[in-house]
Amino acid sequence: MASMTFGRYTFRDTFVHRLDARNKIFLMILFMVGIFFQFHMWSTALVLSGLYFIILLIVMIVSKVNFLSLFRSLSGMWMFIIILMAIYIFIPNNNYYLPTAFNIGSLEVKWDAFCQSAYIILRLILMIALTMVLTSTTKPMDMTYAFEWYLSPIKLIKPWRYFAHEIAMTLSIALRFIPTLLDETERIMKAQASRGVDFNHGGVFKRFGAVIALIIPLFVSALERSEELANAMIVRGYDPRANRTRYRLLRFSWRDAIAFIFIVGIFAGIIFLFVIDTKENPLDIINIIFGVKGF
Amino acid sequence: MGIKVDHLFYTYGKKASNSTLALNDVSFTINDNEFIAIVGETGSGKSTLAQTFNALLIPDKGEVTVDQYVINYKNRKSKKLKGLRKHVGLVFQFPEYQLFEETVEKDVAFGPKNFGIKGEEALKKAHEALKQVGLDESYYKRQPFELSGGERRKVAIAGILAIDPDIIIFDEPTVGFDPSSAKDLLNLIVSFHQKGKTIIVITHDMDLVRRYAERVLLLEKGQLTFDGSPSALFNYVQDYDRLEIPQVIRLTMKLKEKGADIDVSAIRRSDDLINEIQKWRAKNG
């Protein structure tokens, strides 16, 4: 299906593509955690968000990720934005810092409600974009190897020695079969459409019935396929408990060191700002930089 | 009920850089109660073409007209197109993978129910269809998933038959069947044809084409390169090694080359060749 291009691995030879998958995953998680630190002043949150976006922009340009596909994947979020706004407007909260925007009857709507929802959406966009950078610059196989590496401490527990490898193998097979199952879905949808199922029109009950007619055959074929695959693997002598070598090795190079220092440095900076930011004495970046009092 | 195909174009992956032109200016007309075979290599556009007949795929350019239904890019979102699928039944390749209900009869009745036939009536239709494909009452209450592959395929075909379409399209119906089951299935298809249905079979099996088809369409890289009788096709593709000419036809052609006066177009099965040879011998003493 052509619509599944979002975040799919595309081969390019860039700095980000060449990074070690383990490093990339770690740094991405670190960056995401950094994004979710909350500050007391809106101006601080705004300035830091701007900084995150600039960093993200640099990463995206360096890794040659397609911007268009990011926007396309965000276009489905408008419903979410409306619900979020409604929640912040109608559910009272006593931490208001900003003046009233307007009144709906007796309800005072503060500017905070809009800022709050905008802030969450900004962070969500950042998260989505980061994940997209990761998945479109890292081969799925490398990702599972990295995952296996992170699970390797489990090997120390005797009965779970092979757990990491088994999980990684399962994951890699699951990733491998996503396109196959998408094709299968399309095929079954067409077959059921020939029997008069309408997937696009009709009420809730009708659509529910249509989904059943799609999901059951899909499960049946997936289960049959998995059994066949398992047999094929056994026949070719696959043993999850064997000691194996690897064709592709993950290596930590000078590039990884640079990326590591860069992101960890930013993360440390965010933590520093977070620590000096207290309710009594909130951090005001605007004041520090421009000498104007922030909000 | 016939099908009129008018300058059809279809491209896969229109937005992607690696788009492929699956149908390239295809035009022909299928008449009422014809038995048509569509042949061609894998990837030549056969299945794509068949899927435009009941609006599962909407052509980019050109149109398909079936009765009062017009399938083209302009009315691609029309709700009327669902009604078209009552008239044009499409049996997919490996249809046994579309079963999902807990009993055979319920699964077969699923189609008629979708087209607005109520419970009892739909079950009656299902029973009729099952009888036609040769599955008796003992199957009605069984689970589809405990049946053998061949039986499941028969159930799936009954699922389309129960809708009672006027045109039935089979996509590679005999793939993966042993010769005797394949023969049973083909006899079944022939019986539908005799009941007045228009039959379209997509196939690689030239023996099937030789025995049953009245007319063959050959697709090559999305273009219709041949439209005519099976014997004319075998003549046309004599030195086209991608289509397997049936042994009997090959033998007949060789005999004719050596001077035997045999009409190749009269040969449909091996018995015909024996008859023709006997006739020829009688004539020459």
Interface residues (C-beta under 8 A of the other chain):
Chain A: A2 T5 R187 I188 K190 A191 Q192 A193 S194 R195 G196 V197 D198 H201 I212 A213 I216 P217 V220 S221
Chain B: G13 K14 K15 A16 Q51 N54 L56 K79 K82 R85 K86 G89 L90 V91 F92 P95 Y97 Q98 L99 F100 F110 G111 K113 N114 F115 F145 G159 I160 I163
